[in-house]
Amino acid sequence: MIDDFYKYNPYELDRSDKNQLLTNELVELTEFHNNRCPEYANFLEAVNYKKNSVNSVEDIPFFPVRLFKEYDLLSVKREDIFKVMTSSGTTGQSVSKIYVDKETAMIQQKVMIRILSDYWGKKRLPMIIVDTPAVLKDRQMFTARGAAILGLQVAAREMVYVLNDDMSLNNEKLDAFFEKYPDQPFIIFGFTFMVWKHFYQELKRNNHKYDMNKAWLMTGGGWKKLEADAVSREKFKNDINEICGIKHFIDHYGMVEQTGCIYAECEYGHLHASIFSDVIIRDFKDFSVCSHGRQGIIQVVSALPHSYPGHSLLTEDEGIVLGEDDCPCGRKGKYVKIIGRMQNAELRGCSDTYADKYRRT
């Protein structure tokens, strides 16, 4: 039924229409995984799930994301697995293993592009990657960090990696990029801490000036480490704008367990759920649904996971739904604020994990 979603723009449907479309899909996905993944079937039996009791997205059982660290969860045959993605983790931590077949990988890429095209248009643009090419070669590094870059490949006219293997900035590659693509829109992608430490600070230190006023800077994660260094979101944007001239910023929230369904930041600083996904905030004590404006545990649902039961997950993050269908940017759906990791939850975000390692060196 995923084809039904492609009839609409990513932020076109209001609450009622979106709930009907997404609920129908999630019910079908729940049955699909129930019939094909024994561990998930046991979970549904334990929570006494009844298909006929589902009236909205909020009624779909939420599967604890931590279980992907403890079990191999597949809803397809192992021989059909196209790739295995892992969550980020510091040394000694267990990681989630996400098994993806070609169909799911294709859906993930298609939806990622549809979401991002709503921000910078449908034209494929040249892209600067604030990372090293080794992120795709070293299997120890191929986590959500590598998966995010791979997911953007189909949106890029060309990808240019501007960090050397030692994480130093390669100014020769930057020079060549701006010589090849003068005075036109382009994309810069990198995890937040890496953009700040290895891109912005190096440009500032070396006093290199490039015209980036037509760039879209897409970042994600790592705010906890930056804010510990007194770098707020406002300072991050203002300082980068001062040195680079960048005006368009797209932060995003996402996880390897639901690759493709990102929550991208609009020009008003709000993270938006598209028609392919939704966010529900659960109470810390009884897991009831929190009203808008109340902080709680984030549950995320997605229409994308077909090869594994990742369509409704209880995360280890805290957040707030700020509103729905009424953002000044005009995009329909919920928009949220991410508070950060729950107390005592493991550090696992790509940018946070890298920043944590960097601080220990």
C-alpha positions, 0 to 999 in steps of 0.5 A, a space after each residue: 500500500 506504500 504506493 498510495 502515499 506517493 499520490 500526495 506531497 510529503 506535507 499535504 495531508 491534514 490530521 484526519 486524512 493523514 491518520 486514516 492513510 497512515 493507520 491503514 498502512 500500519 495495521 497492514 505492516 503489523 500483520 505482515 511482521 506478525 506473520 513473518 517475524 516470530 519475535 515480533 509475534 511474541 511481542 504482540 501476543 504479550 501486549 494482547 494486540 487486537 487488530 480490530 481495536 486499532 482506530 488511530 496511529 496511537 493504537 499501534 503497539 510500540 516496540 522498544 527500540 532497544 530490542 534491536 540490540 538484543 535480537 536479530 529481527 527479520 520479516 524476510 528470508 536471510 538470503 533476501 537481505 541486501 545490507 545490514 545497518 548498525 546504530 552508532 555506539 561507543 566502545 563496549 556498547 551493543 548496537 542495533 542491527 537492521 536488516 534491509 532487503 532491496 525493496 525496503 532500501 528502494 522505498 527508503 531512498 525514494 521517500 528520503 528524496 521526496 521529503 528533501 525535495 520539498 525543501 530544496 527542489 527536485 533538481 539534483 544538486 552538487 553536494 559537499 560531504 563533510 566527511 571522509 570517503 573512508 566512512 563508506 569503505 570501513 565496515 566498522 564505520 558503516 553505521 547510520 553515518 554511512 547510511 545517511 550519505 548513501 541515502 542522499 546519493 540519488 539526490 546528488 549530481 555529484 558528491 565531493 568529500 572534503 575531509 581527509 582520512 585524518 579529518 583535516 579539511 581538504 582545501 584543494 577539493 573545496 577549491 575545485 568544487 567552487 571552480 566547477 560549480 560557481 554561483 549556483 545552488 548546492 548542498 552541504 551535508 555533515 553531522 553537526 559536530 563534524 561540520 562545526 569542528 572540521 569545516 567551520 572552525 577550519 575555514 575560520 582558522 585558515 581565513 578561507 572565504 568561499 561564496 556559500 550563500 546559495 547553499 543548503 546546510 543539512 546537519 543532524 545530531 550532536 547538539 548535546 556536545 555542542 551545547 556543552 561547549 556553549 554553542 547553541 543552535 542560534 550561535 551555530 547558525 549565526 557563526 556559520 553564516 558570518 564565515 560562510 554566508 550560509 542562509 539555509 539550514 536544515 537540521 533533522 532528526 532520524 534513526 537507523 531503525 527508520 532510515 528514510 523517514 527523517 524529520 526535517 527542519 523548516 525555516 521556522 526551526 521546527 522538525 516536521 513529520 511527513 505523511 510517511 511518519 508520525 511522532 507520538 509523545 508518551 508519558 514517562 509513568 504510564 505511556 499514555 499519550 501526552 497532549 501537545 506541549 508536554 514533554 515525554 518519551 518519543 514514539 515514532 511510526 513509519 510506513 517504510 520498514 518492510 524487511 524488519 518490524 521497525 514501523 512503530 518504535 518507542 525510542 530512548 529520546 525525549 521530546 515535545 509535539 509543538 503543534 500540528 497543521 499550523 506551522 507558519 511554513 505551511 507544511 501540514 502534520 506535527 512539528 516537534 522539538 527534540 529534547 535529547 536522550 533520556 537519563 541513563 540511556 546510552 549515547 548512540 547518535 552518530 554525531 554525539 558518538 563521534 564527538 565523544 570519541 574525539 574528546 577522548 583523543 
